[in-house]
Amino acid sequence: MSPAAIPAKGEITVTGQIINRSDDTWTDLNVYLLTSPGPFTTSEELAEAQQTDPAAEIGGRLTAEELYDSVGDLAPGSSISYALSVAREDLEVTGEPGVYWLGVHVLGATETGRIDGADGRARTFVPLMDRKGPRATMSLVMPLKAGVRRAPDGRLRNLRAWQDLVSPEGRLGRLIQLSGTSLGFPVTWVVDPAVLDAARSVAADNPPMSTAPTGEGDETDPGGPEESPGSSPSEGTSGDPSEDPSGDPDHEEAPAPSEEAEQAADWLDTLRRQSEQHTVLTVPYGDLDVASILRHGFDDLYAQATELSTQTAGDLGVETSPVVAPATGFLPKGILPKLSQETPVLLTEAAAPAAPEPVVETERGLRIVLGNSAVEQGGPTPTPPYRALALRQRILSEAALHALSPDNEQPLVVSTPQLWDPGGEWRLAEFFAGLDAAWLRPLDLPTASATTSSPIPPAEGYDVELRYPRSEARAELSIANLLATEELGETGAVFANLLTQNDTVDESLTKYAMLASSYGSRDHRDASVAMARETTARIRSLMERVRVEAPSFVTMSSEEGPFAVTLVNDLDEPVTVGVRAETGSSELVIPSPDPVSLGPGQRASVRLRATSKDIGLHSVSLVPTNSKGQPLGNATTFNVRSSQIGLVIWVIMGLGAAVLFLASAIRIIRRVRSRKAAHSPVPKSVTS
């Protein structure tokens, strides 16, 4: 349909296709245009019209000569195109500003004759506005979201579906191409960066999470730093890519990327280039269930997910700002104090039906933007309501009625549906060309929301509350999902501090963890918890491959003494590992040695020194730790017998020496006395 609004003069042209899905041949088919005589002038009237029966009469057909199109006969299963061009003066409308019905009726006959009414129908809304009349300021928001799920090894689940999504004929592929036709019309993307990471996985043919070194190598690498993909050939080679510069006859070239991978790479490249023309806002990573997260007090997870989103987009060269834009459009009022004043909140107007304006500001400066919820209904049936043309006409009609309303000085914020697919014929709709109207002033969301806002008065004098339906509260994720997210994130941090040369594992595992607490997980919350826990168990099993080997029994012959243990790395990656002794008593102390770097499959002997303050048997557990001293989970237990036998020996030896010395002294004295006695003269006897 062109133009998208009824012109002041000239023609309006409507084209389409008639498809015969019956088993009969239709003959003498004629296509007629019709309009309603009077307009709708309020959004409420338009919403009521949206709900009317598709067979309801909306106006009279234009049956004058040359105003209809005779297309002839149509066999079963066949299709035929039509085109209607009607001059403005031939349209049976009053000409008052507002929104009119515009429809197409197809009349024909079968072998049984004609039936009452139209045999085929299509209808939409079309505005009529005075070029010099009131204007509307509008901000168009386009979510780029999709449910992301990953296996415990980090691979995308439902790879085939993701390949389709980012292909040129997939939903996300069409959205990016549609955005590329904006012709300077400001579009605000609301992006979940988990979708960007999913596209990167598709572009790499869905590899598992890598624990390999991410740096250029270290001292344990005898080959030295690896060359980057863009480096020049090594000296002594021809530079021919078919030659292996390493000289390894078993070297295999990396497989060429699949066609699906190339399409995903193109999608990312297109998004990166278009982001310079659009405003990009990012929700917390994984489209986090902000309501559940903050109501349960997991504020750190929210902050972490927000930072991850900024970092992920930045890594792709996309400049973004954070936004809170729940998929359902509702948030509980109680969590608002936990949100940053710098982060706008995008909700549906149904969340605050009594709000005085579409942009309100709390006392603490938090800006809440209320989007038009009527647009999400799409166009009227029987035309598919979310085809690009139908949605364009609904957006344009809502903008026209907003311009005619008393609130026309306030911005109108409209959002395409969360998972909108513009359809395979989106190009024919000329979506953004139709939104180019003299009475419409488009702005991006931050600019539109900054132009005006109404401060929210204090709670005791404020009668506008955020509406949070019970169905929303029931749909929130349980604490089991949040705990599974937290546990996986903490385990990932421990694992990352074990690996010596990998600096991406922590971030990757934290991202996977966030997916268990996303709005998308509401539909499969138990499966999300199970997946997060399985991933946690997998990481823990990897950490348990780094262990401590110790003797089964250690006897100390003195108060202090050394003994040896062995650190073992059965991983395929270099690690930095320490050991911590847990004695369960202050009477036996074994200090932790400095961490040791181990290459893949390496072992190292480490000497520990124990100090005992008593005599007895102690049970000791040796726990391997990462470079930060965090335990890896698997302990080795053995016994240590401590005694003070060394002191006893010295006492006995001292006493023995003293006794020996005393005995020797006594013996010497006796010998001296005996010798003196033997050499003394015998006295002469006296006779009388």
C-alpha positions as CSV (number, residue, x, y, z in Angstrom):
1,M,0.0,0.0,0.0
2,S,1.4,3.4,-1.0
3,P,1.3,5.9,0.4
4,A,0.8,4.8,4.0
5,A,-1.6,7.6,4.8
6,I,-4.5,9.0,2.8
7,P,-3.0,11.8,0.7
8,A,-4.4,15.3,0.3
9,K,-4.3,14.7,-3.4
10,G,-3.1,12.1,-5.9
11,E,-3.8,8.4,-5.7
12,I,-3.6,5.6,-3.1
13,T,-2.4,2.3,-4.5
14,V,-3.1,-1.1,-3.0
15,T,-1.6,-4.3,-4.3
16,G,-1.8,-7.9,-3.2
17,Q,-2.3,-11.5,-4.0
18,I,-5.3,-13.7,-4.2
19,I,-4.8,-17.4,-3.3
20,N,-7.4,-20.1,-4.0
21,R,-7.2,-22.5,-1.2
22,S,-10.5,-24.2,-2.0
23,D,-11.2,-27.2,-4.3
24,D,-13.3,-25.1,-6.6
25,T,-12.4,-23.0,-9.6
26,W,-13.4,-19.4,-9.1
27,T,-14.5,-17.3,-12.0
28,D,-15.1,-13.7,-12.8
29,L,-13.1,-12.4,-9.9
30,N,-13.3,-8.7,-9.2
31,V,-11.3,-6.8,-6.6
32,Y,-12.8,-3.7,-4.9
33,L,-11.4,-1.1,-2.5
34,L,-13.5,0.2,0.4
35,T,-13.0,2.7,3.2
36,S,-15.0,3.7,6.3
37,P,-16.8,7.0,5.8
38,G,-15.8,8.4,9.1
39,P,-12.6,8.2,11.1
40,F,-11.6,6.9,14.6
41,T,-10.3,9.8,16.6
42,T,-9.1,8.1,19.8
43,S,-6.8,5.1,20.6
44,E,-9.7,3.5,22.5
45,E,-11.9,3.5,19.4
46,L,-9.1,2.0,17.4
47,A,-8.6,-0.8,19.9
48,E,-12.3,-1.6,19.7
49,A,-12.2,-1.7,16.0
50,Q,-9.2,-4.1,16.2
51,Q,-11.4,-6.6,18.0
52,T,-14.3,-6.6,15.5
53,D,-15.3,-9.6,13.4
54,P,-13.4,-9.7,10.1
55,A,-16.7,-10.2,8.3
56,A,-18.2,-7.0,9.8
57,E,-19.1,-4.3,7.3
58,I,-16.6,-1.4,7.5
59,G,-17.7,0.6,4.5
60,G,-19.0,0.6,1.0
61,R,-17.2,-0.8,-2.0
62,L,-16.0,1.5,-4.7
63,T,-17.7,0.0,-7.7
64,A,-17.4,2.8,-10.2
65,E,-15.8,2.0,-13.5
66,E,-12.0,1.8,-13.4
67,L,-12.0,1.7,-9.6
68,Y,-11.9,-2.0,-9.3
69,D,-9.7,-4.7,-10.8
70,S,-11.0,-7.7,-12.8
71,V,-8.6,-10.5,-12.5
72,G,-10.5,-13.3,-14.2
73,D,-10.5,-17.0,-13.1
74,L,-8.5,-18.8,-10.5
75,A,-8.0,-22.6,-10.4
76,P,-7.6,-24.5,-7.1
77,G,-4.2,-24.0,-5.5
78,S,-3.4,-21.1,-7.8
79,S,-2.7,-17.5,-7.0
80,I,-3.0,-14.2,-8.9
81,S,-2.0,-10.6,-8.2
82,Y,-4.2,-7.5,-8.2
83,A,-3.6,-3.8,-8.2
84,L,-6.0,-1.0,-7.3
85,S,-5.2,2.7,-7.7
86,V,-7.9,5.1,-6.6
87,A,-7.7,8.9,-6.7
88,R,-8.1,10.8,-3.5
89,E,-11.3,12.5,-4.6
90,D,-12.9,9.1,-5.4
91,L,-12.4,7.8,-1.8
92,E,-15.7,7.9,0.1
93,V,-14.3,9.5,3.3
94,T,-15.3,12.7,5.1
95,G,-11.8,14.0,5.1
96,E,-11.7,14.7,8.8
97,P,-8.4,13.9,10.6
98,G,-8.2,10.5,12.2
99,V,-7.8,6.8,11.2
100,Y,-10.0,5.1,8.7
101,W,-10.7,1.6,7.7
102,L,-9.2,0.6,4.4
103,G,-10.2,-2.8,3.0
104,V,-10.2,-5.0,-0.1
105,H,-13.1,-7.3,-1.1
106,V,-12.8,-10.0,-3.7
107,L,-16.1,-11.2,-5.3
108,G,-16.4,-14.1,-7.7
109,A,-18.4,-17.2,-8.5
110,T,-18.1,-21.0,-8.5
111,E,-20.2,-23.7,-10.2
112,T,-22.9,-23.2,-7.5
113,G,-23.1,-19.5,-8.2
114,R,-22.3,-16.4,-6.0
115,I,-22.7,-16.1,-2.3
116,D,-23.8,-13.1,-0.3
117,G,-21.0,-10.9,0.9
118,A,-17.3,-10.9,-0.1
119,D,-15.5,-14.1,-1.0
120,G,-12.1,-12.8,0.1
121,R,-11.3,-10.0,2.5
122,A,-8.3,-8.0,3.8
123,R,-8.3,-4.8,5.9
124,T,-6.1,-2.4,7.7
125,F,-6.0,1.0,9.2
126,V,-5.0,4.1,7.4
127,P,-4.6,7.6,8.9
128,L,-5.6,10.9,7.3
129,M,-3.8,14.0,8.7
130,D,-3.5,17.6,7.9
131,R,0.1,18.5,7.0
132,K,-0.3,21.7,8.9
133,G,-2.1,20.1,11.8
134,P,-0.8,18.7,15.1
135,R,2.3,16.6,15.2
136,A,3.5,13.6,17.2
137,T,6.9,12.8,18.6
138,M,7.5,9.0,18.4
139,S,10.3,6.7,19.5
140,L,10.4,3.2,17.8
141,V,11.9,0.4,19.8
142,M,12.9,-2.9,18.2
143,P,13.9,-5.7,20.5
144,L,16.6,-8.1,19.3
145,K,16.0,-11.1,21.6
146,A,15.7,-14.9,21.5
147,G,15.9,-17.6,24.0
148,V,19.5,-18.9,24.4
149,R,20.2,-22.3,25.8
150,R,23.5,-24.0,26.1
151,A,24.7,-27.6,26.8
152,P,27.1,-28.3,29.7
153,D,30.1,-28.1,27.3
154,G,29.1,-24.6,26.2
155,R,27.7,-25.6,22.8
156,L,24.4,-24.0,21.7
157,R,21.4,-26.2,22.0
158,N,19.0,-26.2,19.0
159,L,21.8,-25.2,16.6
160,R,19.6,-25.7,13.5
161,A,17.1,-23.3,14.9
162,W,19.8,-20.7,15.5
163,Q,21.3,-21.1,12.1
164,D,17.8,-20.4,10.7
165,L,17.3,-17.4,13.0
166,V,20.4,-15.5,11.8
167,S,20.1,-16.5,8.1
168,P,18.8,-13.9,5.6
169,E,15.3,-15.5,5.8
170,G,15.3,-16.0,9.5
171,R,13.6,-13.8,12.0
172,L,16.7,-12.1,13.3
173,G,18.1,-11.9,9.8
174,R,15.0,-10.1,8.6
175,L,15.0,-7.7,11.5
176,I,18.5,-6.6,10.8
177,Q,17.8,-6.2,7.1
178,L,14.6,-4.3,7.9
179,S,16.6,-1.9,10.2
180,G,19.0,-1.3,7.3
181,T,16.2,0.3,5.3
182,S,15.4,2.9,8.0
183,L,16.6,5.7,5.7
184,G,17.7,7.9,8.7
185,F,14.7,7.0,10.7
186,P,16.0,6.7,14.3
187,V,15.6,3.1,15.6
188,T,16.3,2.1,19.2
189,W,17.5,-1.5,19.5
190,V,17.0,-3.3,22.8
191,V,19.5,-6.1,22.6
192,D,20.2,-9.1,24.7
193,P,24.0,-9.6,24.3
194,A,23.5,-13.4,24.8
195,V,22.0,-13.3,21.3
196,L,25.2,-11.8,20.0
197,D,27.2,-14.6,21.7
198,A,24.9,-17.2,20.2
199,A,25.4,-15.7,16.7
200,R,29.2,-15.9,17.4
201,S,28.8,-19.6,18.2
202,V,27.0,-20.2,15.0
203,A,29.6,-18.2,13.1
204,A,32.3,-20.6,14.6
205,D,30.2,-23.7,13.8
206,N,29.3,-24.1,17.5
207,P,32.5,-25.1,19.2
208,P,32.5,-26.1,22.9
209,M,33.9,-23.8,25.6
210,S,37.7,-23.7,25.4
211,T,40.0,-24.2,28.4
212,A,43.1,-23.8,26.2
213,P,45.6,-21.0,26.8
214,T,44.3,-17.7,25.5
215,G,47.7,-16.0,25.6
216,E,50.7,-16.3,23.4
217,G,52.3,-19.1,25.4
218,D,54.7,-19.1,28.4
219,E,57.9,-20.6,29.6
220,T,56.4,-24.1,29.6
221,D,55.7,-23.8,25.9
222,P,58.8,-25.0,24.2
223,G,57.5,-23.8,20.9
224,G,57.3,-20.2,22.0
225,P,54.4,-17.8,21.2
226,E,52.0,-18.9,18.5
227,E,51.7,-16.7,15.4
228,S,48.4,-14.8,15.1
229,P,46.3,-15.5,12.1
230,G,47.3,-12.3,10.4
231,S,51.1,-12.7,11.0
232,S,53.5,-13.1,8.1
233,P,54.8,-16.5,7.1
234,S,57.8,-17.8,9.0
235,E,61.2,-17.4,7.5
236,G,62.1,-20.2,5.1
237,T,58.6,-20.9,3.9
238,S,57.1,-19.8,0.6
239,G,54.0,-18.2,2.2
240,D,51.7,-20.6,0.3
241,P,48.8,-21.4,2.6
242,S,48.7,-24.9,1.4
243,E,52.2,-25.5,3.0
244,D,52.5,-26.2,6.6
245,P,55.1,-23.9,8.1
246,S,55.6,-26.2,11.1
247,G,56.8,-29.0,8.8
248,D,54.4,-31.5,10.6
249,P,53.3,-34.1,8.0
250,D,50.3,-34.8,10.2
251,H,49.2,-31.2,10.3
252,E,45.6,-30.7,9.2
253,E,44.2,-27.4,7.9
254,A,41.2,-26.1,9.9
255,P,37.9,-27.0,8.1
256,A,36.3,-24.3,6.0
257,P,33.4,-22.6,7.8
258,S,30.0,-23.9,6.8
259,E,27.5,-21.8,4.8
260,E,25.5,-21.3,8.0
261,A,28.6,-20.0,9.8
262,E,29.3,-17.5,7.1
263,Q,25.7,-16.3,7.2
264,A,26.0,-15.8,11.0
265,A,29.3,-13.9,10.5
266,D,27.5,-11.7,8.0
267,W,24.7,-11.0,10.4
268,L,27.1,-9.9,13.1
269,D,29.0,-7.7,10.7
270,T,25.8,-6.1,9.5
271,L,24.7,-5.5,13.1
272,R,28.0,-4.0,13.9
273,R,27.9,-1.6,11.0
274,Q,24.2,-0.6,11.6
275,S,24.8,0.0,15.3
276,E,26.7,3.2,14.3
277,Q,23.4,4.5,12.9
278,H,21.0,3.3,15.6
279,T,20.8,3.7,19.4
280,V,21.6,0.4,21.1
281,L,20.4,-0.4,24.6
282,T,21.3,-3.7,26.3
283,V,19.3,-5.6,28.9
284,P,21.2,-7.5,31.6
285,Y,22.9,-10.5,30.0
286,G,20.6,-13.3,29.1
287,D,17.6,-11.0,29.5
288,L,17.8,-11.6,33.2
289,D,14.6,-12.0,35.2
290,V,15.2,-8.7,36.9
291,A,12.0,-8.9,39.0
292,S,12.9,-12.3,40.5
293,I,16.6,-11.5,40.9
294,L,16.1,-8.3,42.8
295,R,13.1,-9.4,44.9
296,H,15.2,-12.3,46.2
297,G,18.1,-10.0,47.0
298,F,20.6,-11.3,44.4
299,D,21.7,-7.7,43.6
300,D,25.2,-8.8,42.8
301,L,24.0,-11.0,40.0
302,Y,22.0,-8.1,38.5
303,A,25.1,-5.9,38.6
304,Q,27.3,-8.6,37.1
305,A,24.8,-9.3,34.3
306,T,24.6,-5.6,33.4
307,E,28.4,-5.4,33.2
308,L,28.6,-8.5,31.1
309,S,26.2,-7.0,28.6
310,T,28.2,-3.9,28.2
311,Q,31.4,-5.9,27.9
312,T,30.0,-8.3,25.4
313,A,28.7,-5.6,23.1
314,G,31.9,-3.7,23.4
315,D,34.0,-6.7,22.4
316,L,32.1,-6.7,19.1
317,G,32.6,-3.0,18.7
318,V,29.0,-2.0,19.5
319,E,28.6,1.0,21.7
320,T,25.7,0.5,24.1
321,S,23.9,1.8,27.2
322,P,22.1,-0.3,29.8
323,V,18.3,-0.5,30.1
324,V,15.9,-2.5,32.1
325,A,13.3,-3.7,29.7
326,P,11.5,-6.8,31.1
327,A,10.1,-9.0,28.4
328,T,6.6,-8.9,29.9
329,G,6.6,-5.1,30.4
330,F,6.0,-5.3,34.1
331,L,8.1,-4.8,37.2
332,P,7.2,-4.8,40.9
333,K,7.5,-1.3,42.5
334,G,9.6,-2.6,45.4
335,I,12.7,-3.2,43.3
336,L,12.9,0.3,41.8
337,P,15.1,1.6,44.6
338,K,17.7,-1.0,43.7
339,L,18.0,0.3,40.1
340,S,20.5,2.8,39.0
341,Q,19.3,6.3,38.3
342,E,21.4,6.3,35.1
343,T,19.5,3.2,33.7
344,P,16.1,3.9,32.2
345,V,13.3,1.5,32.8
346,L,11.1,0.6,29.8
347,L,7.6,-0.8,30.8
348,T,4.3,-1.2,29.1
349,E,1.7,1.5,29.7
350,A,-0.5,-1.2,31.2
351,A,2.0,-1.3,34.1
352,A,0.9,2.2,35.1
353,P,-2.5,2.9,33.5
354,A,-3.0,6.0,35.7
355,A,0.3,7.6,35.0
356,P,-0.1,11.2,33.9
357,E,2.5,11.0,31.1
358,P,4.4,8.3,29.2
359,V,7.6,9.4,30.9
360,V,7.7,9.7,34.6
361,E,10.5,10.2,37.1
362,T,10.8,9.0,40.6
363,E,12.0,11.2,43.4
364,R,15.4,9.6,43.4
365,G,15.7,10.4,39.6
366,L,14.8,7.0,38.1
367,R,13.2,7.5,34.7
368,I,10.4,5.2,33.7
369,V,9.2,5.1,30.1
370,L,5.8,3.6,29.4
371,G,5.5,2.1,25.9
372,N,2.2,1.9,23.9
373,S,0.8,-1.5,24.5
374,A,-1.8,-1.3,21.7
375,V,0.8,-1.7,19.0
376,E,1.7,-5.1,20.2
377,Q,-1.7,-6.3,19.1
378,G,-0.7,-5.7,15.5
379,G,-3.1,-5.1,12.7
380,P,-6.7,-6.2,12.4
381,T,-7.6,-9.7,11.1
382,P,-8.1,-11.5,8.7
383,T,-4.8,-10.0,7.5
384,P,-1.9,-11.6,9.5
385,P,-1.6,-9.0,12.3
386,Y,2.2,-9.0,12.5
387,R,3.2,-8.8,8.9
388,A,5.4,-5.8,8.3
389,L,2.7,-3.8,6.5
390,A,0.0,-4.5,9.1
391,L,2.3,-3.5,12.0
392,R,3.4,-0.4,10.1
393,Q,-0.1,0.8,9.6
394,R,-1.0,0.2,13.3
395,I,2.1,2.1,14.4
396,L,1.3,5.0,12.1
397,S,-2.3,5.0,13.1
398,E,-1.5,5.1,16.8
399,A,0.9,8.0,16.1
400,A,-1.8,9.9,14.3
401,L,-4.3,9.5,17.1
402,H,-1.6,10.5,19.6
403,A,-1.0,13.7,17.6
404,L,-4.8,14.4,17.8
405,S,-4.9,13.8,21.6
406,P,-4.3,16.3,24.4
407,D,-1.0,14.5,25.2
408,N,0.6,15.2,21.8
409,E,3.4,17.2,23.5
410,Q,4.5,14.0,25.2
411,P,6.5,11.4,23.3
412,L,4.8,8.2,22.1
413,V,7.0,5.1,22.6
414,V,6.1,2.1,20.5
415,S,7.8,-1.2,20.5
416,T,7.6,-4.0,18.0
417,P,6.7,-7.3,19.7
418,Q,9.4,-9.1,21.6
419,L,9.9,-11.9,19.1
420,W,8.6,-10.1,16.1
421,D,9.1,-11.7,12.6
422,P,8.2,-9.2,9.9
423,G,7.6,-12.0,7.4
424,G,9.1,-13.1,4.1
425,E,7.5,-10.2,2.2
426,W,8.8,-7.5,4.5
427,R,10.5,-5.7,1.6
428,L,7.2,-5.1,-0.2
429,A,5.9,-3.3,2.9
430,E,8.4,-0.4,2.6
431,F,8.2,-0.2,6.4
432,F,10.2,2.9,7.1
433,A,9.2,4.7,3.9
434,G,5.6,4.5,5.2
435,L,6.6,6.0,8.5
436,D,8.0,9.1,6.8
437,A,5.1,11.5,7.5
438,A,5.3,15.3,7.7
439,W,3.3,15.2,11.0
440,L,5.5,12.6,12.6
441,R,8.8,13.5,14.4
442,P,10.8,10.4,15.2
443,L,13.4,10.3,18.0
444,D,15.5,7.6,19.6
445,L,14.3,6.5,23.0
446,P,16.9,8.3,25.2
447,T,16.3,11.6,23.4
448,A,12.5,11.2,23.5
449,S,12.5,10.3,27.2
450,A,14.8,13.2,28.1
451,T,12.6,15.8,26.4
452,T,10.0,15.6,29.1
453,S,9.2,13.8,32.3
454,S,6.8,14.2,35.2
455,P,8.3,13.7,38.7
456,I,6.4,11.2,40.8
457,P,5.1,12.8,44.0
458,P,5.8,11.3,47.4
459,A,4.1,7.9,48.0
460,E,1.6,9.3,50.5
461,G,0.2,11.7,48.0
462,Y,0.6,9.7,44.8
463,D,-2.3,7.7,43.4
464,V,-0.4,6.1,40.5
465,E,1.1,2.8,41.4
466,L,2.9,0.3,39.2
467,R,0.5,-2.5,38.5
468,Y,2.1,-5.9,38.9
469,P,-0.5,-8.7,38.2
470,R,-0.5,-11.8,40.3
471,S,0.2,-13.8,37.1
472,E,3.5,-11.9,36.8
473,A,4.4,-12.7,40.4
474,R,3.6,-16.4,39.9
475,A,5.6,-16.5,36.7
476,E,8.8,-15.3,38.3
477,L,11.7,-17.7,38.6
478,S,12.1,-19.5,41.8
479,I,15.1,-19.2,44.1
480,A,16.4,-22.5,42.8
481,N,17.2,-20.9,39.4
482,L,19.0,-18.0,41.1
483,L,21.0,-20.3,43.3
484,A,22.0,-22.5,40.4
485,T,23.2,-19.4,38.6
486,E,25.2,-18.2,41.6
487,E,26.7,-21.6,42.1
488,L,27.9,-22.0,38.5
489,G,29.3,-18.5,38.5
490,E,31.3,-19.1,41.7
491,T,32.6,-22.5,40.4
492,G,33.7,-20.8,37.2
493,A,35.7,-18.3,39.1
494,V,37.5,-21.0,41.1
495,F,38.2,-22.9,37.9
496,A,39.5,-19.8,36.1
497,N,42.0,-19.2,38.9
498,L,43.3,-22.7,38.5
499,L,44.1,-22.4,34.7
500,T,47.4,-20.6,34.3
501,Q,47.0,-19.2,30.8
502,N,43.2,-19.0,30.1
503,D,41.5,-15.7,30.8
504,T,38.1,-16.4,29.2
505,V,36.7,-19.4,31.2
506,D,35.4,-17.2,34.0
507,E,33.5,-14.9,31.8
508,S,32.1,-17.8,29.6
509,L,30.8,-19.8,32.6
510,T,29.3,-16.7,34.2
511,K,27.4,-16.1,31.0
512,Y,26.2,-19.6,30.9
513,A,25.1,-19.3,34.5
514,M,23.0,-16.2,33.7
515,L,20.9,-18.2,31.2
516,A,19.4,-20.2,34.0
517,S,17.8,-17.0,35.4
518,S,16.5,-15.4,32.2
519,Y,13.0,-14.5,31.3
520,G,13.2,-17.2,28.7
521,S,13.8,-19.8,31.4
522,R,10.3,-19.2,32.9
523,D,8.9,-21.6,30.3
524,H,11.4,-24.4,31.3
525,R,12.7,-23.4,34.7
526,D,13.4,-27.0,35.9
527,A,15.4,-27.8,32.8
528,S,17.4,-24.6,33.2
529,V,18.3,-25.5,36.8
530,A,19.3,-29.0,35.8
531,M,21.5,-27.7,32.9
532,A,23.3,-25.2,35.2
533,R,23.9,-27.8,37.8
534,E,25.1,-30.3,35.2
535,T,27.6,-27.7,34.0
536,T,28.7,-27.0,37.5
537,A,29.3,-30.8,38.1
538,R,31.3,-30.9,34.8
539,I,33.6,-28.1,35.9
540,R,34.1,-29.7,39.3
541,S,35.0,-33.0,37.7
542,L,37.7,-31.2,35.7
543,M,39.1,-29.5,38.8
544,E,39.2,-32.9,40.5
545,R,41.8,-34.0,37.9
546,V,44.2,-31.8,39.8
547,R,45.0,-33.7,43.0
548,V,47.5,-34.3,45.8
549,E,49.2,-37.6,46.4
550,A,50.6,-38.1,50.0
551,P,51.9,-41.0,52.1
552,S,49.3,-42.9,54.0
553,F,51.2,-42.4,57.3
554,V,53.8,-39.9,58.6
555,T,55.7,-40.2,61.8
556,M,57.4,-37.2,63.3
557,S,60.5,-37.9,65.3
558,S,60.6,-34.4,66.8
559,E,58.5,-31.3,67.3
560,E,59.1,-30.2,63.7
561,G,59.9,-32.1,60.6
562,P,59.4,-32.2,56.8
563,F,57.6,-34.6,54.6
564,A,57.0,-34.8,50.8
565,V,53.7,-34.8,48.8
566,T,53.1,-34.8,45.0
567,L,50.9,-32.4,43.1
568,V,49.4,-34.0,39.9
569,N,47.9,-32.2,36.9
570,D,45.9,-34.6,34.8
571,L,44.3,-31.8,32.8
572,D,45.4,-31.0,29.2
573,E,46.1,-27.4,30.2
574,P,48.7,-25.8,32.4
575,V,47.6,-25.0,35.9
576,T,48.8,-23.1,39.0
577,V,48.1,-25.2,42.0
578,G,48.8,-25.0,45.7
579,V,48.0,-27.2,48.7
580,R,46.3,-26.5,52.0
581,A,46.5,-28.7,55.0
582,E,43.5,-29.1,57.3
583,T,44.5,-30.7,60.6
584,G,41.4,-29.9,62.7
585,S,43.6,-28.9,65.6
586,S,45.8,-26.1,66.6
587,E,48.3,-28.6,68.1
588,L,49.5,-29.6,64.6
589,V,50.3,-26.9,62.1
590,I,51.3,-27.4,58.5
591,P,51.8,-24.1,56.6
592,S,50.8,-23.9,52.9
593,P,53.7,-23.7,50.4
594,D,53.8,-21.3,47.5
595,P,51.6,-22.4,44.5
596,V,53.4,-24.5,41.8
597,S,52.9,-24.2,38.0
598,L,52.3,-27.5,36.3
599,G,52.1,-28.2,32.6
600,P,49.6,-30.7,31.1
601,G,50.1,-34.1,32.6
602,Q,52.9,-32.9,34.9
603,R,53.7,-33.9,38.5
604,A,55.8,-32.1,41.1
605,S,57.1,-33.0,44.5
606,V,56.4,-30.4,47.3
607,R,57.9,-30.5,50.7
608,L,55.7,-29.6,53.6
609,R,56.9,-28.8,57.1
610,A,54.8,-29.8,60.1
611,T,55.1,-28.5,63.7
612,S,53.5,-30.4,66.6
613,K,52.8,-29.1,70.1
614,D,51.7,-32.4,71.6
615,I,52.1,-36.2,71.3
616,G,49.5,-38.2,69.5
617,L,47.8,-39.2,66.3
618,H,46.3,-36.6,63.9
619,S,44.2,-36.9,60.8
620,V,45.3,-34.5,58.1
621,S,43.5,-33.6,54.9
622,L,45.5,-32.0,52.0
623,V,43.3,-30.0,49.7
624,P,44.6,-28.8,46.3
625,T,43.9,-25.1,45.7
626,N,44.1,-22.6,42.9
627,S,46.3,-19.6,42.7
628,K,44.0,-17.7,45.0
629,G,44.0,-20.4,47.6
630,Q,40.5,-21.5,46.8
631,P,39.9,-25.3,47.3
632,L,39.4,-27.4,44.3
633,G,37.2,-29.9,46.1
634,N,39.0,-33.2,46.3
635,A,41.1,-33.9,49.5
636,T,43.7,-36.5,50.3
637,T,43.6,-37.8,53.9
638,F,46.3,-39.5,56.0
639,N,47.5,-39.8,59.6
640,V,50.4,-38.1,61.3
641,R,51.9,-39.4,64.6
642,S,53.6,-36.7,66.5
643,S,55.8,-37.3,69.6
644,Q,58.7,-35.7,71.7
645,I,60.9,-38.7,71.5
646,G,63.9,-36.6,70.7
647,L,63.9,-34.8,74.0
648,V,63.6,-38.1,75.9
649,I,66.6,-39.5,74.1
650,W,68.7,-36.5,75.0
651,V,67.6,-36.7,78.6
652,I,68.4,-40.4,78.8
653,M,71.8,-39.8,77.0
654,G,72.5,-37.0,79.5
655,L,71.7,-39.2,82.5
656,G,73.7,-42.1,81.1
657,A,76.7,-39.8,80.6
658,A,76.4,-38.5,84.1
659,V,76.1,-42.0,85.5
660,L,79.1,-43.1,83.4
661,F,81.1,-40.1,84.5
662,L,80.2,-40.7,88.2
663,A,81.0,-44.4,88.0
664,S,84.3,-43.7,86.3
665,A,85.2,-41.1,88.9
666,I,84.4,-43.5,91.8
667,R,86.4,-46.3,90.1
668,I,89.4,-44.0,89.6
669,I,89.3,-42.9,93.2
670,R,89.2,-46.4,94.4
671,R,92.2,-47.3,92.2
672,V,94.2,-44.4,93.5
673,R,93.5,-45.4,97.1
674,S,94.4,-49.0,96.5
675,R,97.6,-48.1,94.9
676,K,98.6,-45.8,97.7
677,A,97.9,-48.5,100.2
678,A,100.1,-51.0,98.3
679,H,103.1,-48.8,98.4
680,S,103.0,-47.7,102.0
681,P,105.9,-49.2,104.4
682,V,104.9,-52.0,106.9
683,P,105.4,-50.9,110.5
684,K,108.0,-53.0,112.7
685,S,106.6,-55.0,115.5
686,V,107.8,-54.2,119.1
687,T,108.8,-56.9,121.4
688,S,109.2,-56.7,125.1
